[in-house]
Amino acid sequence: MAIEDLIEATLCGGVTLREKHLFRESLRSLVRLAKAEQILEIKTSVKSLTGAITTHAHRRQTKVNLLFKECDVSTLLQREFEFDRDAQTQSNPSSGQT
């Protein structure tokens, strides 16, 4: 009913029904446009807020991936095997010498 009150307050007497109808539909179109813009603004705000979170998580994951690339797993395993070999040689010094 706010639209009807606005029409009556804006348009003085002496207007045709067609003019009232056009004014009413124009106001309804403006209301729909305002609602659509508000929804778009809300979606943009939510996307920017959650985008910051996902960007931070993505940076953390990238950092972890780079660390794993630097410390190659095969290198770590090779070091472990070398350590085991050294430990076995120290415990059995006679096995490697003739």
N, C-alpha and C positions, 0 to 999 in steps of 0.2 A: 504494500500500500504506500510505501515511501515514494515510489515512482509516480503514482497517481497524485499524491500531495504535491510533489515537485512540479508536475504538469499544471495543476490548478494554480499554483503560486506563480509560475513563470508565465504561462499563457493567460492573458486576460480574456474576458468574454469576446465573442465575435469571431472565433476561429472555427473552421469547419472540422468535422469528424475526421476527415482525411489528415489534416494537419496535426490533430491530437494523436492520431494513430502513428504517423511518421515520427513525431517527437518521442512517443512512448517507445517505439521500436529502436530508435537511435539511443535512447537512454539504456535500454536493455542490452544493446550491443556494446555500449561502453562498459557496463557492469561485467559482461562476459569477458571482455578484453582485459579489464582490471584483474579479474580472477585468474585468467590465464597467465598474465604477467606475474602475479603473486606466486602462483605455483611454480613457474619457471625460476623465479628468484630463490624460492625455497630449495628447489632441486639443485640449483647451482651452488648454493651455500653448503648443502649437505655433501655434494660431490667434492667441493674444495676442502671441507673439513675431513672427510674420510680419505680423500686423496693424499692429504698430508700424512695420515697414519700409514697408508699403504706405501708411500714413498719412503718413509723412515724404515719400515719393515723390509722393503726392497734393498735399501742401502745396507742394512745389517746382514741380509742374506748374501749380498754381493761381497761384503767384507769376509764373511765366513768362507765363501767359495774361493776367494783369493788366498786366504790363509791355507786352505787345503791344497791349493795348487802349489804354493811355496813349499809346503811340507808334503811332498809326494808320499803316498802310502807305501809304495814299493821301496823308497829310500828308507823309511822307518823300519820296514820289515828287514831290509838288508842289514841295517845297523843291528837289529835284534839278532839276526843270524850270526853276524860277526862277533857280537858279544858272547853268544852261546859258544861259538867255536873257540874264542879266547879262554872262556871259563873251562871248557873241556880240556884244552891244552895245558892249562895251569894245574888242573886236578890230576892229569895223567902225563907227566913230563916224559916218561919213558916210551910212550906210544909213538911219538913222532920222531925219536932218535934211534939210531941203530948202533 
